[in-house]
Amino acid sequence: MSRRQLTSKQHAFLKYLKEYLADNGIWPTYREIVHTFGYRSPNSVTQNLQALYKKGFLLRDEEGFQLVDDRSGRLQRRGIPIKGIITAGLLQEAVEEDLGSITLESLFPDLDRLFAIRVSGMSMTGAEIHDGDYVLLMPDDVKNGDIGAVLYNGETTLKRIFYDADGLRLEPANPAYDDIYIKPGTFEEVRILGRYVGHVNRTGIFKHTEMAHA
């Protein structure tokens, strides 16, 4: 589909969509768009989306409207379609809307730095990380008490990491397993592979919530 020139209002609408998506990883709701542009009705949102689609700046698939990448001319992002808004308070009329999609970028803004390792063993079940799960890691420093992947003496392990005067303590999240202690003299043999930020299994994607540790 060839692109046609946008009106100034359509250009502003497209610019808003791109900036919102870049900042938040998801599309704005109809309500947010109506508020931003002062529209009298959500129909104005639909009309603008349709105009951008007809002029080649949006594509539409089974997930709804999608932004077109300026360089490739293909869909900019794909993910879980957002079909509307559901109230968690009083009942309200159900309205199906095309609100874009939730992507991995929504959960992990630094997606290009993310990598995964498959878990073998049950030492972290107390943190809801089980054998066969895929842990998601960032190549960052691990703070005291955070979960991280460690390479030690040619072997890898996923543990909660504590630093103290006696060295490094790797703590499992399963009482059936013992702590691992590493003395300062052997630190040169230790490498932190990454900081745990979440995990994936057949039931879904789970993002780690930061917690304070003593």
C-alpha angles and dihedrals in degrees: 000000000000120000123244129198118279127225116241090257092050090048090053090048092051092046090053092051093050095047094045092049092048092050099041107023091230136070122266117255121250088252092055092049092048090051094046096051098030094238118174093219140018085241087080089060091052091048092053092047090050091049092051089048094051091048093051101252094111131038127203129216138153089298095055130246117358132185117249117234108243093221105039099029088225133112109300098212138006130192145112110343118241106219100182146301127299122198122233091193129041120003116267137176114286113239123180112218137173102238099164120250144290111246135182086261087065090062100031113031090185092056093145089064096046122107135172137223125191115239121233114187140024104259094112101046090116087066089049091253110133140184109285095023120127112233117211115222139187119208092240136121113276116233122222108286096014124124115251144162114251132194111207128167091345094308130103128219138175113222144138105269125220127182121205142146091277093057133257125343120197109200123197122214093228122075091216089072128068128231117260116227123202119190122221092249091064097046090106087067093054126085126181106222097189151321117266112243102163146317141240131217138151092285096056150280117308122196117206116243114217113245132185116246129199 
